[in-house]
Amino acid sequence: MKVKTITKERILLEGTSALIKRLGYANAARFISLLGGKGDMVLEIREKRESESIGEVVKRIRSKSGS
């Protein structure tokens, strides 16, 4: 079986989207803070989200809704 490799950025995007969908923003941030590690993961996630253009957000929403 061949495993598809995705970028770090894509993993962050997909993972945070899944966490937010399941837990909501506040609890997703709490979960991430429990993981510990170096740096500020919440800040990194926020920066990734804020760097998206409106068109990218609309495209992502439409792809998930089937529109």
CHARMM internal coordinates of N, CA and C (Angstrom, degrees):
IC EDIT
DIST 1 N 1 CA 1.4477
DIST 1 CA 1 C 1.5250
ANGL 1 N 1 CA 1 C 108.71
DIST 1 C 2 N 1.3205
ANGL 1 CA 1 C 2 N 116.63
DIHE 1 N 1 CA 1 C 2 N 131.49
DIST 2 N 2 CA 1.4598
ANGL 1 C 2 N 2 CA 122.54
DIHE 1 CA 1 C 2 N 2 CA 179.44
DIST 2 CA 2 C 1.5283
ANGL 2 N 2 CA 2 C 109.51
DIHE 1 C 2 N 2 CA 2 C -92.60
DIST 2 C 3 N 1.3217
ANGL 2 CA 2 C 3 N 115.44
DIHE 2 N 2 CA 2 C 3 N 131.15
DIST 3 N 3 CA 1.4602
ANGL 2 C 3 N 3 CA 121.29
DIHE 2 CA 2 C 3 N 3 CA 179.20
DIST 3 CA 3 C 1.5255
ANGL 3 N 3 CA 3 C 109.15
DIHE 2 C 3 N 3 CA 3 C -97.88
DIST 3 C 4 N 1.3249
ANGL 3 CA 3 C 4 N 116.10
DIHE 3 N 3 CA 3 C 4 N 129.26
DIST 4 N 4 CA 1.4570
ANGL 3 C 4 N 4 CA 121.13
DIHE 3 CA 3 C 4 N 4 CA 179.03
DIST 4 CA 4 C 1.5331
ANGL 4 N 4 CA 4 C 108.88
DIHE 3 C 4 N 4 CA 4 C -80.00
DIST 4 C 5 N 1.3231
ANGL 4 CA 4 C 5 N 116.52
DIHE 4 N 4 CA 4 C 5 N 125.30
DIST 5 N 5 CA 1.4548
ANGL 4 C 5 N 5 CA 121.75
DIHE 4 CA 4 C 5 N 5 CA 178.55
DIST 5 CA 5 C 1.5185
ANGL 5 N 5 CA 5 C 109.30
DIHE 4 C 5 N 5 CA 5 C -90.49
DIST 5 C 6 N 1.3328
ANGL 5 CA 5 C 6 N 115.41
DIHE 5 N 5 CA 5 C 6 N 132.61
DIST 6 N 6 CA 1.4608
ANGL 5 C 6 N 6 CA 119.72
DIHE 5 CA 5 C 6 N 6 CA 177.36
DIST 6 CA 6 C 1.5308
ANGL 6 N 6 CA 6 C 109.11
DIHE 5 C 6 N 6 CA 6 C -121.47
DIST 6 C 7 N 1.3119
ANGL 6 CA 6 C 7 N 115.64
DIHE 6 N 6 CA 6 C 7 N 160.93
DIST 7 N 7 CA 1.4585
ANGL 6 C 7 N 7 CA 120.96
DIHE 6 CA 6 C 7 N 7 CA -175.93
DIST 7 CA 7 C 1.5259
ANGL 7 N 7 CA 7 C 111.30
DIHE 6 C 7 N 7 CA 7 C -72.93
DIST 7 C 8 N 1.3251
ANGL 7 CA 7 C 8 N 115.12
DIHE 7 N 7 CA 7 C 8 N 160.85
DIST 8 N 8 CA 1.4680
ANGL 7 C 8 N 8 CA 121.34
DIHE 7 CA 7 C 8 N 8 CA 176.64
DIST 8 CA 8 C 1.5273
ANGL 8 N 8 CA 8 C 110.27
DIHE 7 C 8 N 8 CA 8 C -58.16
DIST 8 C 9 N 1.3080
ANGL 8 CA 8 C 9 N 115.99
DIHE 8 N 8 CA 8 C 9 N -40.77
DIST 9 N 9 CA 1.4618
ANGL 8 C 9 N 9 CA 120.30
DIHE 8 CA 8 C 9 N 9 CA -179.43
DIST 9 CA 9 C 1.5229
ANGL 9 N 9 CA 9 C 111.54
DIHE 8 C 9 N 9 CA 9 C -62.86
DIST 9 C 10 N 1.3372
ANGL 9 CA 9 C 10 N 115.51
DIHE 9 N 9 CA 9 C 10 N -41.23
DIST 10 N 10 CA 1.4742
ANGL 9 C 10 N 10 CA 119.92
DIHE 9 CA 9 C 10 N 10 CA -179.94
DIST 10 CA 10 C 1.5274
ANGL 10 N 10 CA 10 C 111.01
DIHE 9 C 10 N 10 CA 10 C -67.66
DIST 10 C 11 N 1.3348
ANGL 10 CA 10 C 11 N 116.01
DIHE 10 N 10 CA 10 C 11 N -38.95
DIST 11 N 11 CA 1.4675
ANGL 10 C 11 N 11 CA 119.71
DIHE 10 CA 10 C 11 N 11 CA 177.65
DIST 11 CA 11 C 1.5270
ANGL 11 N 11 CA 11 C 109.83
DIHE 10 C 11 N 11 CA 11 C -62.43
DIST 11 C 12 N 1.3434
ANGL 11 CA 11 C 12 N 116.34
DIHE 11 N 11 CA 11 C 12 N -44.29
DIST 12 N 12 CA 1.4673
ANGL 11 C 12 N 12 CA 119.95
DIHE 11 CA 11 C 12 N 12 CA 177.72
DIST 12 CA 12 C 1.5176
ANGL 12 N 12 CA 12 C 111.16
DIHE 11 C 12 N 12 CA 12 C -60.38
DIST 12 C 13 N 1.3171
ANGL 12 CA 12 C 13 N 117.10
DIHE 12 N 12 CA 12 C 13 N -44.93
DIST 13 N 13 CA 1.4606
ANGL 12 C 13 N 13 CA 121.60
DIHE 12 CA 12 C 13 N 13 CA -178.88
DIST 13 CA 13 C 1.5239
ANGL 13 N 13 CA 13 C 111.18
DIHE 12 C 13 N 13 CA 13 C -63.03
DIST 13 C 14 N 1.3213
ANGL 13 CA 13 C 14 N 116.74
DIHE 13 N 13 CA 13 C 14 N -50.59
DIST 14 N 14 CA 1.4667
ANGL 13 C 14 N 14 CA 120.75
DIHE 13 CA 13 C 14 N 14 CA -178.58
DIST 14 CA 14 C 1.5301
ANGL 14 N 14 CA 14 C 111.80
DIHE 13 C 14 N 14 CA 14 C -65.74
DIST 14 C 15 N 1.3339
ANGL 14 CA 14 C 15 N 115.40
DIHE 14 N 14 CA 14 C 15 N -42.81
DIST 15 N 15 CA 1.4657
ANGL 14 C 15 N 15 CA 119.53
DIHE 14 CA 14 C 15 N 15 CA -179.32
DIST 15 CA 15 C 1.5099
ANGL 15 N 15 CA 15 C 112.75
DIHE 14 C 15 N 15 CA 15 C -65.06
DIST 15 C 16 N 1.3259
ANGL 15 CA 15 C 16 N 116.69
DIHE 15 N 15 CA 15 C 16 N -45.41
DIST 16 N 16 CA 1.4592
ANGL 15 C 16 N 16 CA 118.99
DIHE 15 CA 15 C 16 N 16 CA -179.91
DIST 16 CA 16 C 1.5227
ANGL 16 N 16 CA 16 C 111.24
DIHE 15 C 16 N 16 CA 16 C -68.91
DIST 16 C 17 N 1.3156
ANGL 16 CA 16 C 17 N 116.84
DIHE 16 N 16 CA 16 C 17 N -35.37
DIST 17 N 17 CA 1.4701
ANGL 16 C 17 N 17 CA 119.48
DIHE 16 CA 16 C 17 N 17 CA 176.58
DIST 17 CA 17 C 1.5214
ANGL 17 N 17 CA 17 C 110.41
DIHE 16 C 17 N 17 CA 17 C -61.98
DIST 17 C 18 N 1.3291
ANGL 17 CA 17 C 18 N 116.90
DIHE 17 N 17 CA 17 C 18 N -42.80
DIST 18 N 18 CA 1.4638
ANGL 17 C 18 N 18 CA 121.10
DIHE 17 CA 17 C 18 N 18 CA 179.15
DIST 18 CA 18 C 1.5303
ANGL 18 N 18 CA 18 C 111.14
DIHE 17 C 18 N 18 CA 18 C -64.87
DIST 18 C 19 N 1.3336
ANGL 18 CA 18 C 19 N 116.24
DIHE 18 N 18 CA 18 C 19 N -43.55
DIST 19 N 19 CA 1.4672
ANGL 18 C 19 N 19 CA 119.92
DIHE 18 CA 18 C 19 N 19 CA 178.82
DIST 19 CA 19 C 1.5223
ANGL 19 N 19 CA 19 C 111.26
DIHE 18 C 19 N 19 CA 19 C -62.67
DIST 19 C 20 N 1.3209
ANGL 19 CA 19 C 20 N 116.49
DIHE 19 N 19 CA 19 C 20 N -46.40
DIST 20 N 20 CA 1.4579
ANGL 19 C 20 N 20 CA 120.54
DIHE 19 CA 19 C 20 N 20 CA -178.75
DIST 20 CA 20 C 1.5251
ANGL 20 N 20 CA 20 C 110.67
DIHE 19 C 20 N 20 CA 20 C -64.12
DIST 20 C 21 N 1.3141
ANGL 20 CA 20 C 21 N 116.81
DIHE 20 N 20 CA 20 C 21 N -41.07
DIST 21 N 21 CA 1.4703
ANGL 20 C 21 N 21 CA 120.49
DIHE 20 CA 20 C 21 N 21 CA 179.65
DIST 21 CA 21 C 1.5290
ANGL 21 N 21 CA 21 C 110.34
DIHE 20 C 21 N 21 CA 21 C -62.44
DIST 21 C 22 N 1.3138
ANGL 21 CA 21 C 22 N 116.91
DIHE 21 N 21 CA 21 C 22 N -41.21
DIST 22 N 22 CA 1.4647
ANGL 21 C 22 N 22 CA 121.73
DIHE 21 CA 21 C 22 N 22 CA -176.14
DIST 22 CA 22 C 1.5329
ANGL 22 N 22 CA 22 C 112.69
DIHE 21 C 22 N 22 CA 22 C -81.98
DIST 22 C 23 N 1.3381
ANGL 22 CA 22 C 23 N 117.00
DIHE 22 N 22 CA 22 C 23 N -40.92
DIST 23 N 23 CA 1.4635
ANGL 22 C 23 N 23 CA 120.72
DIHE 22 CA 22 C 23 N 23 CA -171.84
DIST 23 CA 23 C 1.5206
ANGL 23 N 23 CA 23 C 114.74
DIHE 22 C 23 N 23 CA 23 C -108.07
DIST 23 C 24 N 1.3261
ANGL 23 CA 23 C 24 N 117.55
DIHE 23 N 23 CA 23 C 24 N -17.73
DIST 24 N 24 CA 1.4570
ANGL 23 C 24 N 24 CA 120.98
DIHE 23 CA 23 C 24 N 24 CA -171.63
DIST 24 CA 24 C 1.5260
ANGL 24 N 24 CA 24 C 109.06
DIHE 23 C 24 N 24 CA 24 C 86.32
DIST 24 C 25 N 1.3368
ANGL 24 CA 24 C 25 N 116.68
DIHE 24 N 24 CA 24 C 25 N 165.13
DIST 25 N 25 CA 1.4613
ANGL 24 C 25 N 25 CA 121.06
DIHE 24 CA 24 C 25 N 25 CA -174.50
DIST 25 CA 25 C 1.5293
ANGL 25 N 25 CA 25 C 112.81
DIHE 24 C 25 N 25 CA 25 C -61.25
DIST 25 C 26 N 1.3223
ANGL 25 CA 25 C 26 N 117.07
DIHE 25 N 25 CA 25 C 26 N -49.80
DIST 26 N 26 CA 1.4644
ANGL 25 C 26 N 26 CA 120.33
DIHE 25 CA 25 C 26 N 26 CA -174.60
DIST 26 CA 26 C 1.5235
ANGL 26 N 26 CA 26 C 111.73
DIHE 25 C 26 N 26 CA 26 C -63.43
DIST 26 C 27 N 1.3151
ANGL 26 CA 26 C 27 N 117.34
DIHE 26 N 26 CA 26 C 27 N -46.67
DIST 27 N 27 CA 1.4670
ANGL 26 C 27 N 27 CA 119.68
DIHE 26 CA 26 C 27 N 27 CA -178.57
DIST 27 CA 27 C 1.5230
ANGL 27 N 27 CA 27 C 112.38
DIHE 26 C 27 N 27 CA 27 C -72.96
DIST 27 C 28 N 1.3237
ANGL 27 CA 27 C 28 N 117.42
DIHE 27 N 27 CA 27 C 28 N -29.55
DIST 28 N 28 CA 1.4678
ANGL 27 C 28 N 28 CA 119.69
DIHE 27 CA 27 C 28 N 28 CA 174.18
DIST 28 CA 28 C 1.5231
ANGL 28 N 28 CA 28 C 109.75
DIHE 27 C 28 N 28 CA 28 C -64.29
DIST 28 C 29 N 1.3287
ANGL 28 CA 28 C 29 N 116.61
DIHE 28 N 28 CA 28 C 29 N -42.57
DIST 29 N 29 CA 1.4667
ANGL 28 C 29 N 29 CA 120.47
DIHE 28 CA 28 C 29 N 29 CA 177.52
DIST 29 CA 29 C 1.5220
ANGL 29 N 29 CA 29 C 110.79
DIHE 28 C 29 N 29 CA 29 C -64.34
DIST 29 C 30 N 1.3178
ANGL 29 CA 29 C 30 N 117.27
DIHE 29 N 29 CA 29 C 30 N -40.35
DIST 30 N 30 CA 1.4696
ANGL 29 C 30 N 30 CA 120.96
DIHE 29 CA 29 C 30 N 30 CA 177.35
DIST 30 CA 30 C 1.5218
ANGL 30 N 30 CA 30 C 110.58
DIHE 29 C 30 N 30 CA 30 C -62.34
DIST 30 C 31 N 1.3339
ANGL 30 CA 30 C 31 N 116.95
DIHE 30 N 30 CA 30 C 31 N -43.84
DIST 31 N 31 CA 1.4643
ANGL 30 C 31 N 31 CA 120.99
DIHE 30 CA 30 C 31 N 31 CA 179.06
DIST 31 CA 31 C 1.5277
ANGL 31 N 31 CA 31 C 110.52
DIHE 30 C 31 N 31 CA 31 C -59.80
DIST 31 C 32 N 1.3159
ANGL 31 CA 31 C 32 N 116.20
DIHE 31 N 31 CA 31 C 32 N -46.83
DIST 32 N 32 CA 1.4589
ANGL 31 C 32 N 32 CA 120.59
DIHE 31 CA 31 C 32 N 32 CA -178.78
DIST 32 CA 32 C 1.5261
ANGL 32 N 32 CA 32 C 110.47
DIHE 31 C 32 N 32 CA 32 C -62.33
DIST 32 C 33 N 1.3254
ANGL 32 CA 32 C 33 N 117.13
DIHE 32 N 32 CA 32 C 33 N -38.49
DIST 33 N 33 CA 1.4686
ANGL 32 C 33 N 33 CA 119.84
DIHE 32 CA 32 C 33 N 33 CA -179.89
DIST 33 CA 33 C 1.5246
ANGL 33 N 33 CA 33 C 111.09
DIHE 32 C 33 N 33 CA 33 C -66.51
DIST 33 C 34 N 1.3284
ANGL 33 CA 33 C 34 N 117.98
DIHE 33 N 33 CA 33 C 34 N -27.60
DIST 34 N 34 CA 1.4624
ANGL 33 C 34 N 34 CA 121.35
DIHE 33 CA 33 C 34 N 34 CA 178.34
DIST 34 CA 34 C 1.5255
ANGL 34 N 34 CA 34 C 112.43
DIHE 33 C 34 N 34 CA 34 C -71.41
DIST 34 C 35 N 1.3177
ANGL 34 CA 34 C 35 N 116.70
DIHE 34 N 34 CA 34 C 35 N -21.43
DIST 35 N 35 CA 1.4633
ANGL 34 C 35 N 35 CA 120.42
DIHE 34 CA 34 C 35 N 35 CA -178.38
DIST 35 CA 35 C 1.5185
ANGL 35 N 35 CA 35 C 112.37
DIHE 34 C 35 N 35 CA 35 C -70.52
DIST 35 C 36 N 1.3163
ANGL 35 CA 35 C 36 N 116.30
DIHE 35 N 35 CA 35 C 36 N -22.91
DIST 36 N 36 CA 1.4615
ANGL 35 C 36 N 36 CA 120.27
DIHE 35 CA 35 C 36 N 36 CA 178.91
DIST 36 CA 36 C 1.5113
ANGL 36 N 36 CA 36 C 111.51
DIHE 35 C 36 N 36 CA 36 C 70.68
DIST 36 C 37 N 1.3124
ANGL 36 CA 36 C 37 N 116.73
DIHE 36 N 36 CA 36 C 37 N -146.57
DIST 37 N 37 CA 1.4514
ANGL 36 C 37 N 37 CA 121.31
DIHE 36 CA 36 C 37 N 37 CA 179.97
DIST 37 CA 37 C 1.5157
ANGL 37 N 37 CA 37 C 111.50
DIHE 36 C 37 N 37 CA 37 C 90.93
DIST 37 C 38 N 1.3158
ANGL 37 CA 37 C 38 N 114.85
DIHE 37 N 37 CA 37 C 38 N -173.14
DIST 38 N 38 CA 1.4662
ANGL 37 C 38 N 38 CA 120.92
DIHE 37 CA 37 C 38 N 38 CA -178.52
DIST 38 CA 38 C 1.5139
ANGL 38 N 38 CA 38 C 110.32
DIHE 37 C 38 N 38 CA 38 C -92.32
DIST 38 C 39 N 1.3166
ANGL 38 CA 38 C 39 N 115.71
DIHE 38 N 38 CA 38 C 39 N 155.83
DIST 39 N 39 CA 1.4544
ANGL 38 C 39 N 39 CA 120.86
DIHE 38 CA 38 C 39 N 39 CA 174.50
DIST 39 CA 39 C 1.5150
ANGL 39 N 39 CA 39 C 112.93
DIHE 38 C 39 N 39 CA 39 C 78.25
DIST 39 C 40 N 1.2795
ANGL 39 CA 39 C 40 N 114.78
DIHE 39 N 39 CA 39 C 40 N -173.96
DIST 40 N 40 CA 1.4557
ANGL 39 C 40 N 40 CA 122.07
DIHE 39 CA 39 C 40 N 40 CA -178.40
DIST 40 CA 40 C 1.5205
ANGL 40 N 40 CA 40 C 108.38
DIHE 39 C 40 N 40 CA 40 C -116.98
DIST 40 C 41 N 1.3137
ANGL 40 CA 40 C 41 N 116.19
DIHE 40 N 40 CA 40 C 41 N 92.23
DIST 41 N 41 CA 1.4600
ANGL 40 C 41 N 41 CA 121.71
DIHE 40 CA 40 C 41 N 41 CA -176.23
DIST 41 CA 41 C 1.5319
ANGL 41 N 41 CA 41 C 111.39
DIHE 40 C 41 N 41 CA 41 C -63.09
DIST 41 C 42 N 1.3267
ANGL 41 CA 41 C 42 N 116.56
DIHE 41 N 41 CA 41 C 42 N -38.24
DIST 42 N 42 CA 1.4589
ANGL 41 C 42 N 42 CA 119.82
DIHE 41 CA 41 C 42 N 42 CA 179.53
DIST 42 CA 42 C 1.5274
ANGL 42 N 42 CA 42 C 109.73
DIHE 41 C 42 N 42 CA 42 C -61.49
DIST 42 C 43 N 1.3329
ANGL 42 CA 42 C 43 N 116.46
DIHE 42 N 42 CA 42 C 43 N -43.27
DIST 43 N 43 CA 1.4577
ANGL 42 C 43 N 43 CA 120.57
DIHE 42 CA 42 C 43 N 43 CA 177.74
DIST 43 CA 43 C 1.5293
ANGL 43 N 43 CA 43 C 110.62
DIHE 42 C 43 N 43 CA 43 C -62.88
DIST 43 C 44 N 1.3283
ANGL 43 CA 43 C 44 N 116.83
DIHE 43 N 43 CA 43 C 44 N -42.29
DIST 44 N 44 CA 1.4644
ANGL 43 C 44 N 44 CA 120.72
DIHE 43 CA 43 C 44 N 44 CA 178.95
DIST 44 CA 44 C 1.5294
ANGL 44 N 44 CA 44 C 111.26
DIHE 43 C 44 N 44 CA 44 C -61.77
DIST 44 C 45 N 1.3112
ANGL 44 CA 44 C 45 N 116.80
DIHE 44 N 44 CA 44 C 45 N -42.18
DIST 45 N 45 CA 1.4682
ANGL 44 C 45 N 45 CA 121.10
DIHE 44 CA 44 C 45 N 45 CA 178.72
DIST 45 CA 45 C 1.5271
ANGL 45 N 45 CA 45 C 110.17
DIHE 44 C 45 N 45 CA 45 C -65.52
DIST 45 C 46 N 1.3223
ANGL 45 CA 45 C 46 N 116.35
DIHE 45 N 45 CA 45 C 46 N -44.37
DIST 46 N 46 CA 1.4659
ANGL 45 C 46 N 46 CA 120.53
DIHE 45 CA 45 C 46 N 46 CA 179.19
DIST 46 CA 46 C 1.5287
ANGL 46 N 46 CA 46 C 110.74
DIHE 45 C 46 N 46 CA 46 C -59.65
DIST 46 C 47 N 1.3307
ANGL 46 CA 46 C 47 N 116.59
DIHE 46 N 46 CA 46 C 47 N -43.50
DIST 47 N 47 CA 1.4681
ANGL 46 C 47 N 47 CA 120.53
DIHE 46 CA 46 C 47 N 47 CA 179.46
DIST 47 CA 47 C 1.5252
ANGL 47 N 47 CA 47 C 110.96
DIHE 46 C 47 N 47 CA 47 C -63.14
DIST 47 C 48 N 1.3234
ANGL 47 CA 47 C 48 N 117.73
DIHE 47 N 47 CA 47 C 48 N -39.71
DIST 48 N 48 CA 1.4709
ANGL 47 C 48 N 48 CA 120.84
DIHE 47 CA 47 C 48 N 48 CA 178.10
DIST 48 CA 48 C 1.5185
ANGL 48 N 48 CA 48 C 110.18
DIHE 47 C 48 N 48 CA 48 C -62.35
DIST 48 C 49 N 1.3316
ANGL 48 CA 48 C 49 N 116.24
DIHE 48 N 48 CA 48 C 49 N -44.52
DIST 49 N 49 CA 1.4642
ANGL 48 C 49 N 49 CA 120.61
DIHE 48 CA 48 C 49 N 49 CA -179.89
DIST 49 CA 49 C 1.5237
ANGL 49 N 49 CA 49 C 111.34
DIHE 48 C 49 N 49 CA 49 C -65.49
DIST 49 C 50 N 1.3228
ANGL 49 CA 49 C 50 N 116.98
DIHE 49 N 49 CA 49 C 50 N -43.91
DIST 50 N 50 CA 1.4563
ANGL 49 C 50 N 50 CA 121.06
DIHE 49 CA 49 C 50 N 50 CA -176.98
DIST 50 CA 50 C 1.5197
ANGL 50 N 50 CA 50 C 112.75
DIHE 49 C 50 N 50 CA 50 C -69.82
DIST 50 C 51 N 1.3336
ANGL 50 CA 50 C 51 N 116.77
DIHE 50 N 50 CA 50 C 51 N -21.42
DIST 51 N 51 CA 1.4622
ANGL 50 C 51 N 51 CA 119.32
DIHE 50 CA 50 C 51 N 51 CA -178.41
DIST 51 CA 51 C 1.5296
ANGL 51 N 51 CA 51 C 112.22
DIHE 50 C 51 N 51 CA 51 C -80.88
DIST 51 C 52 N 1.3302
ANGL 51 CA 51 C 52 N 117.40
DIHE 51 N 51 CA 51 C 52 N -9.86
DIST 52 N 52 CA 1.4632
ANGL 51 C 52 N 52 CA 120.67
DIHE 51 CA 51 C 52 N 52 CA 178.28
DIST 52 CA 52 C 1.5301
ANGL 52 N 52 CA 52 C 110.08
DIHE 51 C 52 N 52 CA 52 C -72.85
DIST 52 C 53 N 1.3213
ANGL 52 CA 52 C 53 N 115.42
DIHE 52 N 52 CA 52 C 53 N 139.59
DIST 53 N 53 CA 1.4618
ANGL 52 C 53 N 53 CA 119.53
DIHE 52 CA 52 C 53 N 53 CA 174.50
DIST 53 CA 53 C 1.5340
ANGL 53 N 53 CA 53 C 108.88
DIHE 52 C 53 N 53 CA 53 C -79.78
DIST 53 C 54 N 1.3085
ANGL 53 CA 53 C 54 N 116.15
DIHE 53 N 53 CA 53 C 54 N 164.79
DIST 54 N 54 CA 1.4614
ANGL 53 C 54 N 54 CA 121.15
DIHE 53 CA 53 C 54 N 54 CA 177.78
DIST 54 CA 54 C 1.5292
ANGL 54 N 54 CA 54 C 109.81
DIHE 53 C 54 N 54 CA 54 C -58.42
DIST 54 C 55 N 1.3272
ANGL 54 CA 54 C 55 N 116.74
DIHE 54 N 54 CA 54 C 55 N -41.61
DIST 55 N 55 CA 1.4662
ANGL 54 C 55 N 55 CA 120.84
DIHE 54 CA 54 C 55 N 55 CA 178.80
DIST 55 CA 55 C 1.5148
ANGL 55 N 55 CA 55 C 112.55
DIHE 54 C 55 N 55 CA 55 C -60.53
DIST 55 C 56 N 1.3335
ANGL 55 CA 55 C 56 N 116.79
DIHE 55 N 55 CA 55 C 56 N -39.42
DIST 56 N 56 CA 1.4701
ANGL 55 C 56 N 56 CA 120.73
DIHE 55 CA 55 C 56 N 56 CA 178.44
DIST 56 CA 56 C 1.5220
ANGL 56 N 56 CA 56 C 111.10
DIHE 55 C 56 N 56 CA 56 C -66.91
DIST 56 C 57 N 1.3240
ANGL 56 CA 56 C 57 N 116.45
DIHE 56 N 56 CA 56 C 57 N -39.55
DIST 57 N 57 CA 1.4626
ANGL 56 C 57 N 57 CA 120.58
DIHE 56 CA 56 C 57 N 57 CA 178.50
DIST 57 CA 57 C 1.5237
ANGL 57 N 57 CA 57 C 110.05
DIHE 56 C 57 N 57 CA 57 C -64.10
DIST 57 C 58 N 1.3292
ANGL 57 CA 57 C 58 N 116.67
DIHE 57 N 57 CA 57 C 58 N -46.87
DIST 58 N 58 CA 1.4634
ANGL 57 C 58 N 58 CA 121.10
DIHE 57 CA 57 C 58 N 58 CA 179.38
DIST 58 CA 58 C 1.5245
ANGL 58 N 58 CA 58 C 110.30
DIHE 57 C 58 N 58 CA 58 C -60.55
DIST 58 C 59 N 1.3224
ANGL 58 CA 58 C 59 N 116.86
DIHE 58 N 58 CA 58 C 59 N -44.54
DIST 59 N 59 CA 1.4697
ANGL 58 C 59 N 59 CA 121.20
DIHE 58 CA 58 C 59 N 59 CA 179.11
DIST 59 CA 59 C 1.5244
ANGL 59 N 59 CA 59 C 111.13
DIHE 58 C 59 N 59 CA 59 C -60.36
DIST 59 C 60 N 1.3508
ANGL 59 CA 59 C 60 N 117.09
DIHE 59 N 59 CA 59 C 60 N -43.06
DIST 60 N 60 CA 1.4607
ANGL 59 C 60 N 60 CA 121.21
DIHE 59 CA 59 C 60 N 60 CA -179.72
DIST 60 CA 60 C 1.5306
ANGL 60 N 60 CA 60 C 110.72
DIHE 59 C 60 N 60 CA 60 C -65.22
DIST 60 C 61 N 1.3340
ANGL 60 CA 60 C 61 N 116.32
DIHE 60 N 60 CA 60 C 61 N -41.96
DIST 61 N 61 CA 1.4728
ANGL 60 C 61 N 61 CA 119.79
DIHE 60 CA 60 C 61 N 61 CA 179.67
DIST 61 CA 61 C 1.5190
ANGL 61 N 61 CA 61 C 110.54
DIHE 60 C 61 N 61 CA 61 C -65.09
DIST 61 C 62 N 1.3334
ANGL 61 CA 61 C 62 N 116.42
DIHE 61 N 61 CA 61 C 62 N -44.52
DIST 62 N 62 CA 1.4708
ANGL 61 C 62 N 62 CA 119.44
DIHE 61 CA 61 C 62 N 62 CA -179.57
DIST 62 CA 62 C 1.5175
ANGL 62 N 62 CA 62 C 111.98
DIHE 61 C 62 N 62 CA 62 C -64.19
DIST 62 C 63 N 1.3360
ANGL 62 CA 62 C 63 N 117.26
DIHE 62 N 62 CA 62 C 63 N -37.23
DIST 63 N 63 CA 1.4669
ANGL 62 C 63 N 63 CA 119.57
DIHE 62 CA 62 C 63 N 63 CA -179.24
DIST 63 CA 63 C 1.5292
ANGL 63 N 63 CA 63 C 110.73
DIHE 62 C 63 N 63 CA 63 C -67.15
DIST 63 C 64 N 1.3159
ANGL 63 CA 63 C 64 N 117.41
DIHE 63 N 63 CA 63 C 64 N -30.03
DIST 64 N 64 CA 1.4611
ANGL 63 C 64 N 64 CA 121.07
DIHE 63 CA 63 C 64 N 64 CA -179.73
DIST 64 CA 64 C 1.5259
ANGL 64 N 64 CA 64 C 111.63
DIHE 63 C 64 N 64 CA 64 C -83.08
DIST 64 C 65 N 1.3345
ANGL 64 CA 64 C 65 N 116.79
DIHE 64 N 64 CA 64 C 65 N -25.90
DIST 65 N 65 CA 1.4651
ANGL 64 C 65 N 65 CA 119.79
DIHE 64 CA 64 C 65 N 65 CA -177.40
DIST 65 CA 65 C 1.5279
ANGL 65 N 65 CA 65 C 112.24
DIHE 64 C 65 N 65 CA 65 C -93.59
DIST 65 C 66 N 1.3227
ANGL 65 CA 65 C 66 N 116.50
DIHE 65 N 65 CA 65 C 66 N -9.37
DIST 66 N 66 CA 1.4598
ANGL 65 C 66 N 66 CA 119.78
DIHE 65 CA 65 C 66 N 66 CA -179.95
DIST 66 CA 66 C 1.5166
ANGL 66 N 66 CA 66 C 114.13
DIHE 65 C 66 N 66 CA 66 C 82.12
DIST 66 C 67 N 1.3285
ANGL 66 CA 66 C 67 N 118.28
DIHE 66 N 66 CA 66 C 67 N 10.51
DIST 67 N 67 CA 1.4710
ANGL 66 C 67 N 67 CA 122.09
DIHE 66 CA 66 C 67 N 67 CA -178.44
DIST 67 CA 67 C 1.5022
ANGL 67 N 67 CA 67 C 110.54
DIHE 66 C 67 N 67 CA 67 C -81.30
END
COOR INIT
IC SEED 1 N 1 CA 1 C
IC BUILD
